Amino acid sequence: MEMLNKLKSTVSTTVSQLSGVLPGNPVTREYEVGKQIGSAGPELLWKIYSGYKKSTKQEAAIFVLEKKLIDGYSKKDRDAVVELLKKGVAQLTRLRHPQILTVQHPVEESRESLAFATEPVFASLANILGKHDNVSPVPQQLKEYKLFELEIKYGLQQLTEGLIFLHDDVKLLHCNLCPES
C-alpha cells in the first residue's frame, strides 16, 4: 500500500509540474511536454522543453514563453514584446531550409503563455556556452557539454548557409544574430 501511495504522489507531482508549464495553451492538446532542456531567444525568455507529438510519437522541442516573465514592462511595451515574438515565430514557420529551425506547430497563445513546437533541439548556443538564465534545474548534460573544433567549424558553415538563404532568397535581414537566437 505504501508503494502505491508513493507512486501516486510521484505521478501527481509530475503531472502538476507539467500542467504548470502550459496551462490552457492549445499546444498541450497535440504535444506531450517533458523536462526543460534549455532556454533561448531575447534575454533567454523562451524555455525549451523536450516532448513529442501525441498522435505520431514524433520527437519535438516545445518552446514556451511564460507571460509573467514580462510583467515588469508597461502594458504597451508588454504587448509590443508579445507581438514581436509572435511575428518572429510566424516568420520562422514560413521558412523551409535545412539550416533553418523547422516549426512543427505554429505559435499558440493563452492567457499565461505563448508556445510552439519545433524539430528536436539540444539547447541554444547560449546555453552550451554557459549562459543558463531561465533554466531550472540545469540538465547535467548541458553543464558538461564542450564543443569540438569540428562542431564549431560545421556550425559556422551551417550558420553561413542559413544567412545566405535568408538574405539572397527570402530577402530578409537577420538583425539579431547572437547565441541566444
ZIBELZI-V153093 format. One line per field, one symbol per residue. psi: psi as a letter, one per 20 degrees, with the letter a starting at -180 (. if undefined). burial: # if it has 24 or more other ideal C-beta (glycine too) atoms within 12 Angstrom, else .. A space follows every 10 residues. Layout:
# ZIBELZI-V153093
psi->???
burial->???
This chain:
# ZIBELZI-V153093
psi->hggggggghg ghggghghhi glpjpihihh qppcqpiaqr apklhpppqq aqphhijpqr poppophhhj hirrgghghg gghgghgghg ghhipoqhjp ppphprpqpa hirqqrqrqq qgarhgghjj okqkopqpqg hhhipppqhh hgghghgggg gghggggggi lppojlorhh .
burial->.......... .......#.. ##..#.##.# ###.###### ##.####### #.#......# #######.## .......... ##.###.##. .#.......# #.#######. ..######## #.######.. .####...#. .#........ .......... .#...#.... ........## #
